Amino acid sequence: MSKMMPFIGMIVSGLVGILFIADLAAGFPFQRVSVAADIGFVLSSLILAFMSWLIMEKARR
């Protein structure tokens, strides 16, 4: 279980990152309503991915 949660966090962060990068680049699926929100969500997904990676590294030891 300790290795499953960070892995799920990395998957979720990847999906959120792809979704909001697509919105920034092409305006799909949210028609680029708020560029600031898109950037915030991309940064948040990067932070979540980094935190999940750190936890996975600790779980390996």
Backbone hydrogen bonds in HBPLUS format (Angstrom, degrees):
<---DONOR---> <-ACCEPTOR-->    atom                        ^
c    i                          cat <-CA-CA->   ^        H-A-AA   ^      H-
h    n   atom  resd res      DA  || num        DHA   H-A  angle D-A-AA Bond
n    s   type  num  typ     dist DA aas  dist angle  dist       angle   num
A0004-MET N   A0001-MET O   3.20 MM   3  5.04 132.2  2.44  92.4 105.4     1
A0005-MET N   A0001-MET O   3.46 MM   4  6.61 161.4  2.49 157.5 155.8     2
A0008-ILE N   A0004-MET O   2.93 MM   4  6.20 154.8  1.99 152.9 159.7     3
A0009-GLY N   A0005-MET O   2.91 MM   4  6.16 153.7  1.98 148.7 156.6     4
A0010-MET N   A0006-PRO O   2.93 MM   4  6.20 146.6  2.05 142.9 150.9     5
A0011-ILE N   A0007-PHE O   3.06 MM   4  6.35 152.8  2.14 144.5 151.8     6
A0012-VAL N   A0008-ILE O   2.89 MM   4  6.13 166.3  1.91 154.9 158.2     7
A0013-SER N   A0009-GLY O   2.92 MM   4  6.03 160.0  1.96 143.6 149.7     8
A0014-GLY N   A0010-MET O   2.98 MM   4  6.10 151.4  2.06 140.8 148.4     9
A0015-LEU N   A0011-ILE O   2.99 MM   4  6.28 158.3  2.04 151.0 156.5    10
A0016-VAL N   A0012-VAL O   2.92 MM   4  6.14 167.4  1.94 157.3 160.4    11
A0017-GLY N   A0013-SER O   2.88 MM   4  5.92 158.6  1.93 143.0 149.8    12
A0018-ILE N   A0014-GLY O   2.94 MM   4  6.09 164.6  1.96 148.8 152.7    13
A0019-LEU N   A0015-LEU O   2.96 MM   4  6.09 159.1  2.01 146.7 152.8    14
A0020-PHE N   A0016-VAL O   3.05 MM   4  6.26 165.6  2.07 154.5 156.7    15
A0021-ILE N   A0017-GLY O   2.89 MM   4  5.95 147.6  1.99 148.9 158.4    16
A0022-ALA N   A0018-ILE O   2.97 MM   4  6.00 154.2  2.04 142.8 149.6    17
A0023-ASP N   A0019-LEU O   3.14 MM   4  6.40 143.6  2.27 133.6 143.6    18
A0024-LEU N   A0020-PHE O   3.01 MM   4  6.18 152.0  2.09 136.4 143.2    19
A0025-ALA N   A0021-ILE O   2.90 MM   4  6.08 159.6  1.94 149.2 154.8    20
A0026-ALA N   A0022-ALA O   2.82 MM   4  5.69 167.4  1.84 148.6 153.0    21
A0027-GLY N   A0023-ASP O   2.94 MM   4  4.28 134.5  2.15 110.5 120.3    22
A0031-GLN N   A0027-GLY O   2.93 MM   4  4.26 128.5  2.20 127.4 127.4    23
A0038-ASP N   A0034-SER O   3.08 MM   4  6.37 156.8  2.14 144.7 151.2    24
A0039-ILE N   A0035-VAL O   2.95 MM   4  6.22 164.1  1.98 153.7 157.0    25
A0040-GLY N   A0036-ALA O   2.93 MM   4  6.10 155.4  1.99 143.7 151.2    26
A0041-PHE N   A0037-ALA O   2.87 MM   4  6.09 157.8  1.92 151.7 156.7    27
A0042-VAL N   A0038-ASP O   2.98 MM   4  6.22 154.2  2.05 148.4 155.7    28
A0043-LEU N   A0039-ILE O   2.95 MM   4  6.15 164.5  1.97 151.2 155.2    29
A0044-SER N   A0040-GLY O   2.89 MM   4  6.07 154.0  1.96 143.6 151.6    30
A0045-SER N   A0041-PHE O   2.91 MM   4  6.09 150.1  2.00 142.1 149.7    31
A0046-LEU N   A0042-VAL O   3.01 MM   4  6.31 149.6  2.11 145.9 154.2    32
A0047-ILE N   A0043-LEU O   2.96 MM   4  6.25 155.0  2.03 148.4 155.1    33
A0048-LEU N   A0044-SER O   2.93 MM   4  6.15 160.9  1.96 148.8 153.8    34
A0049-ALA N   A0045-SER O   2.96 MM   4  6.10 155.5  2.02 142.8 149.4    35
A0050-PHE N   A0046-LEU O   2.99 MM   4  6.19 158.3  2.04 146.5 152.1    36
A0051-MET N   A0047-ILE O   2.91 MM   4  6.14 162.8  1.94 152.9 157.6    37
A0052-SER N   A0048-LEU O   2.91 MM   4  6.03 158.1  1.96 147.1 153.4    38
A0053-TRP N   A0049-ALA O   2.94 MM   4  6.10 153.7  2.01 144.7 152.0    39
A0054-LEU N   A0050-PHE O   2.98 MM   4  6.27 156.9  2.03 148.9 154.8    40
A0055-ILE N   A0051-MET O   3.05 MM   4  6.30 157.6  2.10 147.7 153.3    41
A0056-MET N   A0052-SER O   2.93 MM   4  6.17 153.2  2.00 146.7 154.3    42
A0057-GLU N   A0053-TRP O   3.00 MM   4  6.25 150.6  2.08 146.9 154.6    43
A0058-LYS N   A0054-LEU O   3.09 MM   4  6.42 151.3  2.18 144.5 151.7    44
A0059-ALA N   A0055-ILE O   2.95 MM   4  6.18 146.7  2.06 144.7 154.1    45
A0060-ARG N   A0056-MET O   3.19 MM   4  6.38 133.5  2.42 140.2 150.4    46
